[in-house]
Each structure stands twice: as structure tokens, then as C-alpha cells.
Amino acid sequence: MRDINKTFTVWWKTDDTLNFKAFPIVKGEPDHSAFNDAIGFADVIRKTTVLDVRIECRKRNDRDGWDIEQVWPN
């Protein structure tokens, strides 16, 4: 079953500003599509701006709120 409550978030820091861009899983698309988009975006940021880039997976958990796990780089 698809998990539409999952989001991949790319985080990077420029100067003193923490930036992020979210790639949610979209209903009707393959689950790995959002992850591939996040990796592609992170690679561009890494090549052009900063080396310290990470991707987190955030999954909605009704009991505790959000489960957060760093998935790239690992």
C-alpha cells in the first residue's frame, strides 16, 4: 500500500540561513519518484553551493506525530 503521508526533505545551509525543499509522495506516482527527485535536487545544490546537504524522510505517525530519519547521505 502506498504511503502518502511520507515526505522527503532536502536541507542545506547557506551563510546563517537553513534552507529546505520538500518532495512529498504524490498519489498516483511511484513511491521512489519523490526520493529520486530529492536526490537530483540535492546533487545540484551540492555541486553549485554547499557540500553539507542532507535528505530526511518524514512520515506521519498518528501516535507520536512525525518519524524523522536521515536517508541521504548515509
N, C-alpha and C positions, 0 to 999 in steps of 0.2 A: 504494500500500500504506500502511496506517495505521502511524503511528509511536507505539507505546505506551510507548516509553522517553523520552517528552518530557513536561516539566512546566513550567507557567507559575507563577512565584513572585512574589507581591506583597511588597515590602519597604517599611517605613516606620519612622520613628524618633520615639519619644516620650520626652522628657526625655533620659536617658542610656541608654535601652533600645532596641535594634534588634529590631524585630518582623517576622515574616513569616507568610504563609499560602500554602500550595501548592495548585495546581489541576492535578492530573495528567490526562492524556488517558485516558479510560476506554474500554475495549474495548466496541464496540457503539454508541458515541455519535459524532456528527460531531466531527472534529478541532477545528473552530472553537468548539465548545461550551465547552471549558475556557478558551480565550482570552477569550471573551465573559464568562464568569463572573468571571475575574480582573479584567477592565476594570470590570465592575459593582462589584465589591468595592473596587477602588482608588478609584473615583469616590466611594463612600460615605465611605471613610477621608479622602479629600481634602476633602470638604465638611464633615466633622464634627470632624476632629482636626488633621491636619497637611497642609501643602501639598507637602512633599517625599516623594512616593510614586513608586516605580518598579516596573516589571514586567520580570522576566528570564525568558528561555526557557532551560531546561536540558535538554540532550539527551545521553543516554548514548552514549558513544563507546568501543567496546571497545579501541581502540588507545591513547587518551590519557586515558581517564576521562570527564570531562564537558566538553561545549562549552557555554559560557555567553554569552548575548547579551542586551543590554538591548533590549527591543522596545516599551516604552511608558514615558513619553512619548518620542517620537523627533523 
